[in-house]
């Protein structure tokens, strides 16, 4: 059997639902289907469907299947992954753990939120079946691809199929689009290449080892909010900033969808409909939002219930180098296919206080994620989105955006 060995390096933690079990790291059951799809798309010169036909015709698939390529994958790891909690327990002034009562009546410890990952907040941190920990390997490890089909492995090894490109655009585990589960080919491996395909980059200083992950994901969280949801700090040193997607819609003479929703439910002002669209949800569907100042929740349901979620069309790839993370940003390579299914779809918008009253809006039908990223990261003046230009968070964002723009001058 022919074998290709590639050395990998983990750069950010996996959020692992089975952290209490042995081998809580990358698994072939997640990686191989993604790599198969990448290879098939390459074989079809960018067309996944053509790639499936070509692979089946060339005998590259298992038993004549369309999508499972004829090789085996396994990982050789020589260390136990570090498993660690990501949430701190909230404490009172005496240092005692605070508690909350869940809907099921159970009393659990109250947890502080963690940037970009909120699924643990309603879980019992002492129950490994509920609480999801971070999993991290610190040493390089091997990925072995084995096949009787030498031609397939040769294409990967000779860079006809660019394995480095696969790992540039692919993270793993939960919240992978936000930079968790980042792995890349180790620098000394013959298949390693510098990351040049991802268009945008900024850096995060993580020389404070004890706060490394919190510093990284706090910066990514701030950056992503500046694109999609905006920032609203309503306690302490207050700060409000609209998102870049708001300005993108406004510069094209469209109303912001949050304003449309507010006018319909709270100002008795029905939108024009034919020229009103959802924009924010193009960067990831918010199926339910808490509108705390109005004492209600706003939910969105696809008109035919075919779309339950929509993954972020943006990939964020952190790579650790000498006390700094290079955070690479670009459009998801499958974005065109995603938007073909998602753009122009009708959603029913409902408020919890009166679920019978519904606002119908379509997602913007002609959205180009590459055009948006170029606008947001290179052309837009983020000072237009806030009056708090002296706030600490705005200054942090200014540094991020200036660094991105500098590389494109």
JORARA-V353391 format. One record per residue. RES is the residue in three letters. PHI is phi in degrees with one decimal (* if undefined). NEAR is the number of other C-alpha atoms within 12 Angstrom. D_FIRST is the distance of its C-alpha to the first C-alpha in Angstrom with 2 decimals. Layout:
# JORARA-V353391
res->RES phi->PHI near->NEAR d_first->D_FIRST
res->RES phi->PHI near->NEAR d_first->D_FIRST
This chain:
# JORARA-V353391
res->UNK phi->* near->14 d_first->0.00
res->UNK phi->-83.4 near->20 d_first->3.82
res->UNK phi->-132.0 near->24 d_first->6.52
res->UNK phi->-117.8 near->32 d_first->10.18
res->UNK phi->-109.9 near->28 d_first->12.84
res->UNK phi->-125.3 near->32 d_first->16.33
res->UNK phi->-92.1 near->29 d_first->19.44
res->UNK phi->-114.0 near->32 d_first->21.92
res->UNK phi->-131.7 near->33 d_first->25.60
res->UNK phi->-86.0 near->37 d_first->27.75
res->UNK phi->-111.0 near->38 d_first->31.14
res->UNK phi->-137.0 near->40 d_first->33.03
res->UNK phi->-65.4 near->44 d_first->33.05
res->UNK phi->-83.2 near->40 d_first->31.37
res->UNK phi->-90.6 near->38 d_first->33.96
res->UNK phi->-113.4 near->38 d_first->32.27
res->UNK phi->-79.7 near->24 d_first->33.65
res->UNK phi->-124.3 near->25 d_first->31.93
res->UNK phi->-65.7 near->30 d_first->32.82
res->UNK phi->-82.6 near->26 d_first->34.05
res->UNK phi->-100.9 near->17 d_first->30.66
res->UNK phi->-64.5 near->17 d_first->27.99
res->UNK phi->79.1 near->25 d_first->25.41
res->UNK phi->-79.2 near->31 d_first->27.78
res->UNK phi->-144.4 near->43 d_first->25.85
res->UNK phi->-56.4 near->38 d_first->23.30
res->UNK phi->-129.2 near->24 d_first->21.40
res->UNK phi->-59.0 near->23 d_first->18.44
res->UNK phi->-63.5 near->18 d_first->20.87
res->UNK phi->-95.5 near->20 d_first->23.06
res->UNK phi->-74.7 near->27 d_first->20.86
res->UNK phi->-62.0 near->29 d_first->18.21
res->UNK phi->-59.9 near->23 d_first->20.97
res->UNK phi->-70.0 near->25 d_first->22.77
res->UNK phi->-67.7 near->33 d_first->19.89
res->UNK phi->-58.0 near->37 d_first->19.12
res->UNK phi->-63.1 near->32 d_first->22.82
res->UNK phi->-60.6 near->36 d_first->22.92
res->UNK phi->-64.4 near->41 d_first->20.14
res->UNK phi->-62.9 near->37 d_first->21.84
res->UNK phi->-65.1 near->27 d_first->25.14
res->UNK phi->-63.6 near->29 d_first->23.90
res->UNK phi->-62.7 near->30 d_first->22.64
res->UNK phi->-93.4 near->20 d_first->26.13
res->UNK phi->51.8 near->17 d_first->27.92
res->UNK phi->97.3 near->20 d_first->29.30
res->UNK phi->-110.5 near->21 d_first->29.66
res->UNK phi->-59.8 near->24 d_first->27.43
res->UNK phi->-61.4 near->22 d_first->28.59
res->UNK phi->-64.6 near->21 d_first->27.82
res->UNK phi->-62.7 near->28 d_first->24.34
res->UNK phi->-61.9 near->32 d_first->23.64
res->UNK phi->-63.2 near->23 d_first->24.97
res->UNK phi->-65.3 near->26 d_first->23.01
res->UNK phi->-65.5 near->33 d_first->19.62
res->UNK phi->-65.1 near->24 d_first->20.42
res->UNK phi->-64.6 near->17 d_first->21.68
res->UNK phi->-88.3 near->22 d_first->18.62
res->UNK phi->72.4 near->24 d_first->16.24
res->UNK phi->-92.2 near->32 d_first->14.74
res->UNK phi->-102.2 near->29 d_first->15.91
res->UNK phi->-79.4 near->22 d_first->15.10
res->UNK phi->56.4 near->16 d_first->17.16
res->UNK phi->77.8 near->18 d_first->19.44
res->UNK phi->-65.6 near->19 d_first->20.56
res->UNK phi->-88.6 near->26 d_first->22.28
res->UNK phi->-115.8 near->31 d_first->21.36
res->UNK phi->-100.8 near->28 d_first->18.02
res->UNK phi->-77.8 near->38 d_first->15.17
res->UNK phi->-84.9 near->33 d_first->11.77
res->UNK phi->-152.6 near->33 d_first->9.86
res->UNK phi->-107.6 near->30 d_first->10.35
res->UNK phi->-128.0 near->30 d_first->12.65
res->UNK phi->-148.8 near->27 d_first->14.10
res->UNK phi->-114.2 near->29 d_first->16.82
res->UNK phi->-108.5 near->24 d_first->17.52
res->UNK phi->-116.6 near->26 d_first->21.33
res->UNK phi->-108.5 near->14 d_first->23.43
res->UNK phi->-152.3 near->20 d_first->26.80
res->UNK phi->-78.6 near->20 d_first->28.69
res->UNK phi->-64.5 near->28 d_first->29.70
res->UNK phi->-73.3 near->25 d_first->33.39
res->UNK phi->-111.1 near->29 d_first->35.03
res->UNK phi->-143.9 near->24 d_first->38.43
res->UNK phi->-76.1 near->31 d_first->41.17
res->UNK phi->-106.0 near->32 d_first->42.04
res->UNK phi->-104.6 near->30 d_first->45.53
res->UNK phi->-91.5 near->20 d_first->48.59
res->UNK phi->-80.2 near->26 d_first->51.12
res->UNK phi->-71.9 near->21 d_first->54.45
res->UNK phi->-124.4 near->16 d_first->57.33
res->UNK phi->-84.4 near->12 d_first->61.08
res->UNK phi->-64.6 near->8 d_first->63.54
res->UNK phi->-87.8 near->8 d_first->63.59
res->UNK phi->86.4 near->9 d_first->59.84
res->UNK phi->-89.6 near->12 d_first->59.21
res->UNK phi->-65.2 near->19 d_first->56.31
res->UNK phi->-81.9 near->19 d_first->57.51
res->UNK phi->-127.8 near->22 d_first->56.61
res->UNK phi->-135.0 near->21 d_first->56.52
res->UNK phi->-103.7 near->15 d_first->56.85
res->UNK phi->-76.9 near->15 d_first->54.14
res->UNK phi->-61.5 near->10 d_first->54.93
res->UNK phi->-82.7 near->10 d_first->53.78
res->UNK phi->89.0 near->9 d_first->56.46
res->UNK phi->-80.1 near->14 d_first->54.18
res->UNK phi->-93.8 near->18 d_first->55.17
res->UNK phi->-129.3 near->26 d_first->52.42
res->UNK phi->-69.2 near->28 d_first->52.47
res->UNK phi->-80.0 near->27 d_first->53.15
res->UNK phi->-109.9 near->27 d_first->50.40
res->UNK phi->-77.2 near->24 d_first->50.68
res->UNK phi->-67.3 near->22 d_first->48.68
res->UNK phi->-115.3 near->25 d_first->45.62
res->UNK phi->-55.4 near->28 d_first->45.11
res->UNK phi->72.6 near->30 d_first->42.99
res->UNK phi->-143.0 near->29 d_first->42.11
res->UNK phi->-113.1 near->19 d_first->44.82
res->UNK phi->-64.8 near->25 d_first->43.05
res->UNK phi->-82.9 near->34 d_first->43.85
res->UNK phi->-62.8 near->28 d_first->47.61
res->UNK phi->-107.0 near->28 d_first->48.42
res->UNK phi->-109.6 near->31 d_first->46.09
res->UNK phi->-88.0 near->27 d_first->46.87
res->UNK phi->-62.8 near->29 d_first->45.42
res->UNK phi->-90.6 near->20 d_first->45.59
res->UNK phi->-114.0 near->19 d_first->43.44
res->UNK phi->-65.4 near->21 d_first->39.66
res->UNK phi->-77.4 near->17 d_first->39.24
res->UNK phi->-103.9 near->20 d_first->41.34
res->UNK phi->-84.1 near->30 d_first->41.00
res->UNK phi->-98.8 near->36 d_first->37.97
res->UNK phi->-94.4 near->38 d_first->37.26
res->UNK phi->-88.4 near->34 d_first->35.47
res->UNK phi->-124.8 near->37 d_first->32.15
res->UNK phi->-141.5 near->34 d_first->31.30
res->UNK phi->-97.8 near->31 d_first->28.70
res->UNK phi->-103.1 near->23 d_first->30.28
res->UNK phi->-105.9 near->20 d_first->27.47
res->UNK phi->-59.4 near->26 d_first->24.46
res->UNK phi->-144.3 near->29 d_first->21.20
res->UNK phi->-103.8 near->28 d_first->17.50
res->UNK phi->-111.6 near->30 d_first->15.62
res->UNK phi->-109.3 near->24 d_first->11.82
res->UNK phi->-110.2 near->34 d_first->10.09
res->UNK phi->-126.3 near->25 d_first->6.49
res->UNK phi->-159.6 near->24 d_first->5.72
res->UNK phi->-77.8 near->21 d_first->5.02
res->UNK phi->-90.6 near->25 d_first->8.26
res->UNK phi->-64.0 near->21 d_first->8.43
res->UNK phi->-60.3 near->23 d_first->12.16
res->UNK phi->-63.5 near->32 d_first->12.36
res->UNK phi->-67.4 near->32 d_first->10.90
res->UNK phi->-62.6 near->22 d_first->13.03
res->UNK phi->-63.7 near->20 d_first->15.98
res->UNK phi->-70.4 near->33 d_first->15.82
res->UNK phi->-67.0 near->24 d_first->15.54
res->UNK phi->-89.3 near->18 d_first->18.28
res->UNK phi->69.9 near->20 d_first->20.48
res->UNK phi->-61.0 near->19 d_first->20.83
res->UNK phi->-104.1 near->29 d_first->20.02
res->UNK phi->-84.9 near->29 d_first->21.98
res->UNK phi->-66.1 near->39 d_first->20.40
res->UNK phi->-60.7 near->35 d_first->23.56
res->UNK phi->-63.9 near->30 d_first->25.69
res->UNK phi->-57.8 near->37 d_first->23.93
res->UNK phi->-73.2 near->38 d_first->24.81
res->UNK phi->-61.8 near->38 d_first->28.26
res->UNK phi->-95.6 near->39 d_first->29.20
res->UNK phi->-128.0 near->42 d_first->27.57
res->UNK phi->-112.7 near->37 d_first->28.82
res->UNK phi->-138.7 near->40 d_first->28.02
res->UNK phi->80.2 near->32 d_first->30.03
res->UNK phi->-71.1 near->29 d_first->33.74
res->UNK phi->59.8 near->32 d_first->35.94
res->UNK phi->-66.4 near->30 d_first->33.07
res->UNK phi->-71.0 near->35 d_first->35.31
res->UNK phi->-101.6 near->44 d_first->37.71
res->UNK phi->103.4 near->46 d_first->35.36
res->UNK phi->-74.9 near->38 d_first->34.04
res->UNK phi->66.0 near->40 d_first->30.33
res->UNK phi->-89.6 near->42 d_first->29.79
res->UNK phi->-126.0 near->44 d_first->26.54
res->UNK phi->-150.6 near->38 d_first->25.58
res->UNK phi->-65.4 near->33 d_first->23.21
res->UNK phi->-64.5 near->29 d_first->24.59
res->UNK phi->-57.9 near->22 d_first->26.83
res->UNK phi->-86.7 near->15 d_first->25.04
res->UNK phi->-77.9 near->23 d_first->21.64
res->UNK phi->-65.5 near->20 d_first->21.07
res->UNK phi->-92.7 near->28 d_first->20.77
res->UNK phi->-69.1 near->26 d_first->24.07
res->UNK phi->-144.2 near->21 d_first->27.06
res->UNK phi->-63.5 near->21 d_first->30.60
res->UNK phi->-79.2 near->28 d_first->31.52
res->UNK phi->-124.0 near->18 d_first->33.56
res->UNK phi->-76.1 near->23 d_first->32.86
res->UNK phi->-80.0 near->31 d_first->34.89
res->UNK phi->-77.4 near->28 d_first->38.53
res->UNK phi->-121.8 near->34 d_first->40.60
res->UNK phi->-151.4 near->34 d_first->40.59
res->UNK phi->-138.8 near->36 d_first->42.88
res->UNK phi->-118.1 near->34 d_first->42.67
res->UNK phi->-130.6 near->34 d_first->43.54
res->UNK phi->-76.8 near->28 d_first->44.84
res->UNK phi->-125.0 near->26 d_first->43.26
res->UNK phi->-69.6 near->18 d_first->44.49
res->UNK phi->-80.6 near->15 d_first->46.19
res->UNK phi->-58.2 near->14 d_first->43.26
res->UNK phi->-68.3 near->10 d_first->44.97
res->UNK phi->-114.2 near->16 d_first->45.33
res->UNK phi->-54.7 near->23 d_first->42.16
res->UNK phi->-71.6 near->37 d_first->40.70
res->UNK phi->-64.3 near->30 d_first->44.13
res->UNK phi->-62.7 near->24 d_first->45.13
res->UNK phi->-63.3 near->40 d_first->42.02
res->UNK phi->-75.7 near->35 d_first->42.18
res->UNK phi->-66.6 near->27 d_first->45.97
res->UNK phi->-66.8 near->37 d_first->45.72
res->UNK phi->-64.9 near->38 d_first->43.11
res->UNK phi->-60.6 near->32 d_first->45.28
res->UNK phi->-61.5 near->34 d_first->48.37
res->UNK phi->-61.6 near->42 d_first->46.68
res->UNK phi->-67.7 near->39 d_first->45.30
res->UNK phi->-62.3 near->32 d_first->48.68
res->UNK phi->-66.2 near->39 d_first->50.32
res->UNK phi->-89.3 near->40 d_first->48.29
res->UNK phi->-107.5 near->37 d_first->48.45
res->UNK phi->-103.7 near->31 d_first->50.92
res->UNK phi->84.8 near->29 d_first->53.31
res->UNK phi->-126.8 near->27 d_first->54.54
res->UNK phi->-139.0 near->22 d_first->57.43
res->UNK phi->-97.4 near->19 d_first->58.42
res->UNK phi->-107.0 near->12 d_first->61.57
res->UNK phi->-137.4 near->8 d_first->62.40
res->UNK phi->60.3 near->8 d_first->63.40
res->UNK phi->-79.3 near->13 d_first->63.00
res->UNK phi->-66.8 near->19 d_first->62.61
res->UNK phi->-155.5 near->23 d_first->60.51
res->UNK phi->-134.2 near->27 d_first->59.83
res->UNK phi->-147.7 near->33 d_first->57.67
res->UNK phi->-75.2 near->33 d_first->56.68
res->UNK phi->-84.0 near->36 d_first->53.11
res->UNK phi->-63.7 near->39 d_first->52.06
res->UNK phi->-65.5 near->44 d_first->51.31
res->UNK phi->-62.3 near->39 d_first->55.03
res->UNK phi->-67.8 near->34 d_first->56.08
res->UNK phi->-60.5 near->36 d_first->53.62
res->UNK phi->-67.4 near->32 d_first->55.32
res->UNK phi->-62.7 near->22 d_first->58.80
res->UNK phi->-66.2 near->18 d_first->58.43
res->UNK phi->-104.5 near->20 d_first->57.58
res->UNK phi->65.1 near->13 d_first->60.71
res->UNK phi->-113.5 near->25 d_first->59.07
res->UNK phi->-74.4 near->29 d_first->60.26
res->UNK phi->-71.0 near->34 d_first->58.07
res->UNK phi->-65.1 near->35 d_first->56.76
res->UNK phi->-64.0 near->34 d_first->57.94
res->UNK phi->-65.4 near->24 d_first->61.45
res->UNK phi->-61.6 near->28 d_first->61.21
res->UNK phi->-66.3 near->35 d_first->60.26
res->UNK phi->-62.5 near->25 d_first->63.00
res->UNK phi->-63.5 near->18 d_first->65.62
res->UNK phi->-69.2 near->24 d_first->64.80
res->UNK phi->-86.4 near->29 d_first->64.81
res->UNK phi->-120.0 near->21 d_first->67.31
res->UNK phi->-120.4 near->13 d_first->69.54
res->UNK phi->53.1 near->13 d_first->69.99
res->UNK phi->-122.9 near->15 d_first->68.84
res->UNK phi->-73.0 near->21 d_first->66.60
res->UNK phi->-70.1 near->25 d_first->64.19
res->UNK phi->-72.0 near->16 d_first->64.56
res->UNK phi->72.8 near->22 d_first->61.23
res->UNK phi->-66.1 near->18 d_first->60.63
res->UNK phi->-126.0 near->21 d_first->59.93
res->UNK phi->-117.5 near->30 d_first->58.63
res->UNK phi->-141.1 near->39 d_first->54.96
res->UNK phi->-84.4 near->43 d_first->52.57
res->UNK phi->-111.1 near->43 d_first->51.04
res->UNK phi->-57.2 near->38 d_first->49.89
res->UNK phi->-72.8 near->41 d_first->47.54
res->UNK phi->-67.7 near->40 d_first->45.63
res->UNK phi->-101.9 near->41 d_first->44.05
res->UNK phi->128.9 near->34 d_first->43.13
res->UNK phi->-74.5 near->29 d_first->45.11
res->UNK phi->-95.5 near->29 d_first->47.70
res->UNK phi->-71.1 near->25 d_first->48.14
res->UNK phi->-151.1 near->21 d_first->50.86
res->UNK phi->-130.2 near->23 d_first->52.95
res->UNK phi->-94.0 near->17 d_first->55.80
res->UNK phi->-98.7 near->20 d_first->58.93
res->UNK phi->-62.9 near->11 d_first->60.74
res->UNK phi->-68.1 near->11 d_first->63.83
res->UNK phi->-107.0 near->16 d_first->64.44
res->UNK phi->64.4 near->14 d_first->63.66
res->UNK phi->-150.5 near->20 d_first->61.11
res->UNK phi->-110.4 near->23 d_first->57.46
res->UNK phi->-113.6 near->29 d_first->56.21
res->UNK phi->-120.8 near->29 d_first->53.31
res->UNK phi->-125.5 near->35 d_first->51.55
res->UNK phi->-126.8 near->30 d_first->50.36
res->UNK phi->-62.9 near->29 d_first->48.75
res->UNK phi->-60.1 near->21 d_first->51.25
res->UNK phi->-114.5 near->12 d_first->48.97
res->UNK phi->63.5 near->14 d_first->46.87
res->UNK phi->-80.6 near->14 d_first->43.64
res->UNK phi->-112.1 near->23 d_first->43.02
res->UNK phi->-96.3 near->19 d_first->42.93
res->UNK phi->-149.9 near->22 d_first->41.39
res->UNK phi->-141.0 near->28 d_first->40.46
res->UNK phi->-67.7 near->27 d_first->38.01
res->UNK phi->-61.2 near->32 d_first->39.13
res->UNK phi->-83.9 near->36 d_first->38.39
res->UNK phi->-114.4 near->39 d_first->38.27
res->UNK phi->-102.0 near->42 d_first->35.33
res->UNK phi->-121.8 near->43 d_first->36.25
res->UNK phi->-123.1 near->47 d_first->33.74
res->UNK phi->-83.6 near->45 d_first->34.99
res->UNK phi->-127.7 near->39 d_first->33.46
res->UNK phi->-86.3 near->31 d_first->34.97
res->UNK phi->-143.3 near->20 d_first->36.19
res->UNK phi->51.3 near->15 d_first->38.72
res->UNK phi->83.3 near->20 d_first->40.84
res->UNK phi->-132.7 near->22 d_first->40.73
res->UNK phi->-99.3 near->30 d_first->38.67
res->UNK phi->-85.0 near->33 d_first->38.13
res->UNK phi->-104.7 near->40 d_first->38.33
res->UNK phi->-90.5 near->37 d_first->36.91
res->UNK phi->-134.8 near->40 d_first->38.25
res->UNK phi->-166.2 near->38 d_first->37.56
res->UNK phi->-72.6 near->34 d_first->37.39
res->UNK phi->-58.2 near->34 d_first->34.51
res->UNK phi->-62.5 near->30 d_first->32.42
res->UNK phi->-95.4 near->27 d_first->32.85
res->UNK phi->-60.2 near->27 d_first->36.61
res->UNK phi->-59.7 near->21 d_first->37.72
res->UNK phi->-64.3 near->19 d_first->36.05
res->UNK phi->-62.9 near->26 d_first->37.49
res->UNK phi->-72.2 near->30 d_first->40.98
res->UNK phi->-60.2 near->19 d_first->41.03
res->UNK phi->-88.1 near->21 d_first->40.98
res->UNK phi->-103.9 near->34 d_first->43.18
res->UNK phi->-68.9 near->31 d_first->45.89
res->UNK phi->78.7 near->27 d_first->49.14
res->UNK phi->-84.1 near->31 d_first->48.49
res->UNK phi->-90.6 near->30 d_first->51.57
res->UNK phi->-122.2 near->32 d_first->51.82
res->UNK phi->-90.3 near->28 d_first->54.63
res->UNK phi->-105.1 near->36 d_first->55.86
res->UNK phi->-130.7 near->31 d_first->57.63
res->UNK phi->-106.0 near->29 d_first->59.58
res->UNK phi->-64.2 near->22 d_first->59.66
res->UNK phi->-72.4 near->18 d_first->63.47
res->UNK phi->-146.4 near->17 d_first->63.95
res->UNK phi->-66.6 near->18 d_first->60.79
res->UNK phi->-76.1 near->12 d_first->62.72
res->UNK phi->-86.9 near->20 d_first->63.32
res->UNK phi->-128.4 near->25 d_first->60.35
res->UNK phi->-106.6 near->37 d_first->59.71
res->UNK phi->-102.7 near->30 d_first->57.37
res->UNK phi->-137.7 near->36 d_first->55.53
res->UNK phi->-95.2 near->30 d_first->52.70
res->UNK phi->-69.2 near->38 d_first->49.97
res->UNK phi->-55.1 near->35 d_first->50.72
res->UNK phi->-77.4 near->22 d_first->49.45
res->UNK phi->-124.1 near->23 d_first->48.58
res->UNK phi->-83.3 near->31 d_first->46.82
res->UNK phi->-119.3 near->27 d_first->44.66
res->UNK phi->-63.9 near->35 d_first->42.83
res->UNK phi->-68.5 near->26 d_first->42.41
res->UNK phi->-63.4 near->18 d_first->46.14
res->UNK phi->-64.4 near->32 d_first->46.94
res->UNK phi->-63.8 near->34 d_first->44.90
res->UNK phi->-63.2 near->25 d_first->46.50
res->UNK phi->-62.2 near->25 d_first->49.89
res->UNK phi->-67.0 near->33 d_first->49.39
res->UNK phi->-97.1 near->38 d_first->47.81
res->UNK phi->-118.2 near->26 d_first->49.46
res->UNK phi->-105.0 near->23 d_first->52.64
res->UNK phi->-79.7 near->28 d_first->54.12
res->UNK phi->-96.6 near->23 d_first->56.67
res->UNK phi->-68.0 near->35 d_first->55.88
res->UNK phi->-64.2 near->24 d_first->59.48
res->UNK phi->-71.7 near->22 d_first->60.52
res->UNK phi->-96.2 near->28 d_first->58.83
res->UNK phi->-154.8 near->27 d_first->60.86
res->UNK phi->-100.4 near->15 d_first->64.21
res->UNK phi->-94.7 near->24 d_first->62.77
res->UNK phi->-71.2 near->21 d_first->61.76
res->UNK phi->-102.5 near->17 d_first->62.73
res->UNK phi->-73.0 near->21 d_first->60.68
res->UNK phi->-55.7 near->17 d_first->57.95
res->UNK phi->-67.3 near->29 d_first->55.26
res->UNK phi->-67.4 near->34 d_first->56.35
res->UNK phi->-64.7 near->21 d_first->56.26
res->UNK phi->-62.6 near->26 d_first->52.69
res->UNK phi->-65.7 near->39 d_first->51.72
res->UNK phi->-58.7 near->28 d_first->53.64
res->UNK phi->-63.1 near->22 d_first->51.57
res->UNK phi->-63.0 near->33 d_first->48.30
res->UNK phi->-67.2 near->37 d_first->49.51
res->UNK phi->-64.2 near->25 d_first->51.02
res->UNK phi->-65.7 near->23 d_first->47.78
res->UNK phi->-62.0 near->30 d_first->45.88
res->UNK phi->-66.1 near->24 d_first->48.62
res->UNK phi->-60.7 near->16 d_first->48.84
res->UNK phi->-73.2 near->17 d_first->45.32
res->UNK phi->-110.3 near->16 d_first->46.38
res->UNK phi->-74.9 near->9 d_first->49.70
